[in-house]
Amino acid sequence: MTNNKRVLIITYYWPPCGGVAIFRPLMMAKHLKALGWDVVVYTAEEAFYPSYDYSTEVPSDIEVIYGKIWEPYKLFKKFAGRKKEDSSNPVYVRDKKLSWKDQLSIWIRGNLFIPDARKYWIKPSIDRLSSYLEEHPVDVVISTGPPHSSNMIGLGVSQQCGLPLLVDFQDPWTQVDYYKMLKISGWADKQHREMERQLFAGANAITIASPSWAQDLESIGAKQVTPLLLGYEESELLGLQREETGFQLVHAGILGYDRSPITLIDVLSDLCKGNKAFATDLSILFAGVVDIGLKEYITYKGLDEHTEYTGNVEKRMALQYNMNASILLLPLNKADNVKGRIPGKLYENLRTGNPILCLGPQDSDVGHIIESCGAGITLSYDAYDEMKQFILSCYDHWKKGTKRSASAKVRNYDVANQMAILSDLLDQINH
């Protein structure tokens, strides 16, 4: 029998989900366990994920319970005539040109599915968990979203069972960059914002993935929001060795149309035309879904022979691609709240020691982190001359065989340090 404190983590994303979405809840579970908490995770049974990674392991001493869920994405794909490999979320990933059916589906998503397409999971989950907790009590509840249906489940369980609640935002709700893309009506907007206010009022603590976003949340009524950075997991990088792949620019992850690096493609195309050695050595690798407009532009600029599209890959392979890179591309969303957008891949990119080309505002949270670690450069999307100079500098270092290593400051972003902050917050609200 254990005397450890016990925490319930509510999350939609969980293995075998692929991509960055599971990293935060999985690291919460793993590290809180190591910090003396007994952990139980509640997640969706047979959820419909955008990608799958069956290589991710969950420690056997973490209890996982599942709740049945109905979600409309399979119906959407059938209605829109989308293939199995096509994106189920065309809001910010245009893997193909949007049809009128796609446009209608986006409107339905923003106006009829509030807070999100997993809305029908909320009430059954509250009932299921309330019953479960009668026999298996916990001391505190964490909910993490999006989808914010997970956070609404946490709020309902907290209120029904009288438990302290920590609400975690991987992305904001009404301030998220794609909120305006959902074609939300005035009536629906009021519903979204009212639910958001309910979360703010009902939470005993709130965390979010960047310092700027913490300030943004407080500006609309949230109290004492704590930045909880995503970080990197050192154990996931063990055994990875840099492999020689030529002079390679790499982006691993979703590359939507709101991050399309058109000027960068111009620079690479022009360098290939003017420098035969560069053209021979250059390769471009995109691991993940890539916007169709960017693919068409790469073809137009004559770079197809230099470019490889792998599609979605398991995380271990994505980390290996990052380790091999001569330049790591990190484009930030062209959105109002971009200053607080910290892609999860930033921390792993930092850990490789490879130079990062970030596209976005220099005064963003990402820009500050990259500068403080001496890990690369942050430029505006249209900074042609500066991009060209940076790429040629990296090419020169590659030709000389210059060895690369991460700055000691990068260790500050080890996820273990961030999870210690989370554990302290839980202690504070667990009266």
Buried (B, 14 or more C-beta within 10 A) or exposed (E): EEEEBBBBBBBBBBBBBBBBBBBBBBBBBBBBBBBEBBBBBBBBEEBBBBBBBEEBEBEEEBBBBBBEBBBBBEEBBEBBEBEEEBBBBBBBBBBBEBEEBBEBBBBBBBBEBBBBBBBBBBEBBBBBBBEBBEEEEBBBBBBBBBBBBBBBBBBBBBBEBEBBBBBBBBBBBBBBBBBEBBBBEEEBBEBBBEBBBBBBEBBBBBBBBBBBBBBBBBEBEBEEBBBBBBBBBEEBBEEBEBEEBEBBBBBBBBBBBBBBBBBBBBBBBEBBEEBEEBBEBBBBBBBBBBBBBBBEBBEEBEBEEBBEBBEBBBBBBBBBBBBBBBBBBBBBBBBEBBBBBBBBBBBBBBBBBBBBBBBBBBEBBBBBBBBEBEBBBBBEBEBBEBBBBBBBEBBEBBEEEEEBEBEEEBBBBBBBEBBBEBBEBBBEBBE
